[in-house]
Amino acid sequence: MFPVFRFDPPRAVLDTNVVLDWLVFGNPAVLPIAQALESGRLQWVATVAMRDELAEVLRRGLPRQPQVDLDRVWLTWSACAHIKDDPPAPGLDAPLRCTDRDDQKFIDFALHGADWLLTRDRAVLRLSRRARPRGLQILTPEAWSALQ
């Protein structure tokens, strides 16, 4: 059975840690995501709030990576991320609530604007079973790659 996507090309929200893995740490596990984005098989969608969160993390600095090529990060962001409007406020039909308030923006937006939410965050991953019937798959980069 083939997966059913709500968007063409399929859309993914990348949480901040996945973006950092890709653009700062060069984690090979996210290479398939980068290749899918570059080839147009996948569209990365984000909001201004997501960009602001990344900017704040980079501003604070990363202990494991003291020298960050900020030009590369923001050039790639500008070239690959499609900024969309923030989603409508969640309705009263049992919204998915994350235990980490900082991650709620990723979940709310992905529910309305993406097929996948790619994350390593345990609090977000715990919502994956409840998100699936709503048309959203919440996956780690490795699990996403295994589906391709």
C-alpha positions, -999 to +999 in steps of 0.1 A: +000+000+000+013+035-009+013+063+016-013+089+012+000+125+013-019+156+019+005+177-001+023+175-034+053+173-030+050+159+005+058+184+032+079+181+063+085+202+094+120+199+107+124+206+144+154+227+156+174+197+165+171+181+131+180+214+115+211+216+137+220+180+129+219+188+092+233+223+090+257+225+120+267+190+130+267+173+096+250+143+110+249+117+082+215+104+094+199+136+080+216+133+046+186+115+030+164+144+041+188+170+026+189+150-006+151+148-008+148+186-002+174+193-029+158+171-054+123+185-048+109+152-036+102+168-002+093+204+008+105+218+041+079+241+056+084+263+085+072+294+103+089+326+114+086+314+150+106+283+140+133+304+124+134+326+155+139+296+177+168+284+156+183+320+157+180+320+195+197+286+198+226+298+175+228+331+194+233+312+227+260+291+211+265+253+209+290+238+232+298+208+209+303+232+179+319+264+190+325+275+154+293+276+134+292+288+098+262+311+103+263+322+067+258+286+055+230+280+080+210+310+069+218+306+032+205+270+033+175+280+054+166+307+028+171+284-001+153+253+013+127+264+039+093+275+027+079+300+052+042+295+057+017+314+078+012+301+114-016+276+116-050+285+128-055+281+165-063+245+174-099+237+178-115+220+207-114+186+191-088+171+215-057+190+203-023+173+206-006+188+236+031+185+241+046+184+276+073+209+263+056+242+254+085+252+232+077+223+209+040+230+206+045+253+176+060+225+156+031+202+164+004+227+157+019+238+124+026+203+112-009+191+119-022+217+094+007+221+071+028+189+067+028+152+061+057+146+085+072+162+116+109+151+118+123+153+153+144+136+179+125+151+208+110+124+230+081+146+241+071+152+205+077+115+195+053+104+222+025+121+202+032+101+171+005+075+176-022+101+182-010+123+153-013+095+127-051+094+123-049+132+117-027+127+087+006+135+103+035+111+109+060+121+136+093+104+130+130+105+137+152+112+107+163+076+107+127+063+107+118+087+079+148+075+058+137+038+063+104+046+047+120+061+016 
